[in-house]
Structures are given as structure tokens and as C-alpha cells.
Amino acid sequence: MTPFDADAAKYDEDTFHPFVAEQLIDGLEPQPQLLVDVAAGTGAAAFAALRLGPAAVLAVDLSPAMIEIARRKAADLDPDGRITWQVGSAVPLPLGDGEADAVVCASALHFLGPRALTDWRRVLRPGGRLAFSMVTAQRFKPSGDYPYPRDLRVPGTVAEAAALATDAGFRSATARQVTLDQGDRVRQVFAVFAEA
Ligand SMILES: C[S@@+](CC[C@H](N)C(=O)[O-])C[C@H]1O[C@@H](n2cnc3c(N)ncnc32)[C@H](O)[C@@H]1O
């Protein structure tokens, strides 16, 4: 049982996660052969990515409960079965060097740390596209319920967010703030886009 399994049943009640995932997918090129959704949770980014027309999507998450919910939704949202759901650690990804055309990671890099970025650079083919979100230093409130990597870097500016990708060997990195006003709560993260 991972600490994330306890969140699974109510996870889809939070509209912020699909909102962020949609923003990331908007920044990717259409028709990748293989798109990877890293730490996919209940599949927000993997399902959103289907509109890009990928040949295949690999969605990996540590939490069996999250993946179980994603699989149930897939009956309606992925009738062609283009998404492969895999339970396990997403670092390293179960792929060879240069096998992926696109990597997306929504709302999870703060659990994975910089080694995930190095691994994404490894699995992406030259010119492959990366899109990820990252919590902002201003809003990050670590909880004792979850494990965080010791070398976690939490950016405070768009430049620091883009540098996460550049420092891992990506080029053409850009970052912007993504904000959702939920009435009682304003949510904000950085969205980062880069090329391998
Ligand atoms: C906040 S959720 C984000 C889920 C999804 N990407 C989304 O946008 O809704 C964080 C997810 O990271 C997953 N996770 C944490 N550490 C992981 C690891 N090492 N490998 C794979 N998944 C991991 C958790 O199981 C959880 O589903």
C-alpha cells in the first residue's frame, strides 16, 4: 500500500488535476508514436493525450488503487485501448533509450525529484517533447504523509522552473504559471515545456 492509494477514491473530485493535465497536453505536438504519462494517477494526462492521436500511450504509476480507477474509466475514455496501464515506479521508466516521442508528468515531479528529469531525457528520442508541471515554492506545503526526494528543487520563478529542464540536458525550455481560481482556493503551478 502506497501513501497515494488512500487518495485514490476521492482523487477525481479535485478539478485542478485534469485542468493542469490539459494545459500540458496543449503544449505537445500532435501524433506522437509513443507518449508516456509519468506518475499517471487516475489518468488525467493519459486520457487528455488521446486527442493528440498517439499510436500508443504508456501510463505508469506507483499506486495500484490509482491505476485501478484509471483502468475502469478507460472502458469509456479509451475504447480503442491505446493506453497501457502499468503499476510500478516511474523512475526509471520501463523503456529503452530514445524510445518515446513525448513525456508528460502532471502534478508529480515533486515526488520524483531531478533523477526523473534525467531519465526523461534518456527515454526521449532527439527532438522528442517534454511537458511537466511543478509546484511553486510560494505554495508548496510538504505533508508528512508523503515521501519527498532529498534533492527536491522547488522553483520560485518561471526561470527556475525552466532551469529544471535545462539542467537535465533539455533545450528550448519555456515555463509559465498556470492558475485556477476555485473560489475558496487559488491553485497555481508552473508548466514547463522543453525538447530533448
Ligand atoms: C498528485 S498525483 C498526480 C497524478 C496525475 N499525474 C494527475 O495529474 O492527476 C501524484 C501521483 O504520483 C504517483 N507517484 C509518486 N511517486 C511515484 C513513483 N516513484 N513512481 C510512479 N508514480 C509515483 C502517485 O502514486 C500519485 O498517483
Ligand as a Chemical Component Dictionary entry (heavy atoms), coordinates in Angstrom:
data_LIG
# 
_chem_comp.id                   LIG 
_chem_comp.type                 NON-POLYMER 
_chem_comp.pdbx_formal_charge   0 
_chem_comp.three_letter_code    LIG 
# 
loop_
_chem_comp_atom.comp_id 
_chem_comp_atom.atom_id 
_chem_comp_atom.alt_atom_id 
_chem_comp_atom.type_symbol 
_chem_comp_atom.charge 
_chem_comp_atom.model_Cartn_x 
_chem_comp_atom.model_Cartn_y 
_chem_comp_atom.model_Cartn_z 
_chem_comp_atom.pdbx_ordinal 
LIG C1  C1  C 0  -0.768 14.275 -7.248  1  
LIG S1  S1  S 1  -0.809 12.722 -8.050  2  
LIG C2  C2  C 0  -0.751 13.168 -9.787  3  
LIG C3  C3  C 0  -1.428 12.127 -10.653 4  
LIG C4  C4  C 0  -1.656 12.507 -12.109 5  
LIG N1  N1  N 0  -0.408 12.715 -12.798 6  
LIG C5  C5  C 0  -2.538 13.736 -12.232 7  
LIG O1  O1  O 0  -2.112 14.721 -12.831 8  
LIG O2  O2  O -1 -3.665 13.687 -11.753 9  
LIG C6  C6  C 0  0.812  12.093 -7.779  10 
LIG C7  C7  C 0  0.966  10.674 -8.306  11 
LIG O3  O3  O 0  2.353  10.337 -8.296  12 
LIG C8  C8  C 0  2.427  8.944  -8.083  13 
LIG N2  N2  N 0  3.805  8.614  -7.717  14 
LIG C9  C9  C 0  4.515  9.083  -6.670  15 
LIG N3  N3  N 0  5.764  8.581  -6.683  16 
LIG C10 C10 C 0  5.851  7.776  -7.770  17 
LIG C11 C11 C 0  6.871  6.978  -8.351  18 
LIG N4  N4  N 0  8.094  6.890  -7.822  19 
LIG N5  N5  N 0  6.601  6.284  -9.474  20 
LIG C12 C12 C 0  5.373  6.347  -10.034 21 
LIG N6  N6  N 0  4.363  7.086  -9.549  22 
LIG C13 C13 C 0  4.597  7.796  -8.427  23 
LIG C14 C14 C 0  1.384  8.687  -7.006  24 
LIG O4  O4  O 0  1.019  7.343  -6.908  25 
LIG C15 C15 C 0  0.263  9.617  -7.477  26 
LIG O5  O5  O 0  -0.662 8.916  -8.274  27 
# 
loop_
_chem_comp_bond.comp_id 
_chem_comp_bond.atom_id_1 
_chem_comp_bond.atom_id_2 
_chem_comp_bond.value_order 
_chem_comp_bond.pdbx_ordinal 
LIG C1  S1  SING 1  
LIG S1  C2  SING 2  
LIG S1  C6  SING 3  
LIG C2  C3  SING 4  
LIG C3  C4  SING 5  
LIG C4  N1  SING 6  
LIG C4  C5  SING 7  
LIG C5  O1  DOUB 8  
LIG C5  O2  SING 9  
LIG C6  C7  SING 10 
LIG C7  O3  SING 11 
LIG C7  C15 SING 12 
LIG O3  C8  SING 13 
LIG C8  N2  SING 14 
LIG C8  C14 SING 15 
LIG N2  C9  SING 16 
LIG N2  C13 SING 17 
LIG C9  N3  DOUB 18 
LIG N3  C10 SING 19 
LIG C10 C11 SING 20 
LIG C10 C13 DOUB 21 
LIG C11 N4  SING 22 
LIG C11 N5  DOUB 23 
LIG N5  C12 SING 24 
LIG C12 N6  DOUB 25 
LIG N6  C13 SING 26 
LIG C14 O4  SING 27 
LIG C14 C15 SING 28 
LIG C15 O5  SING 29 
# 
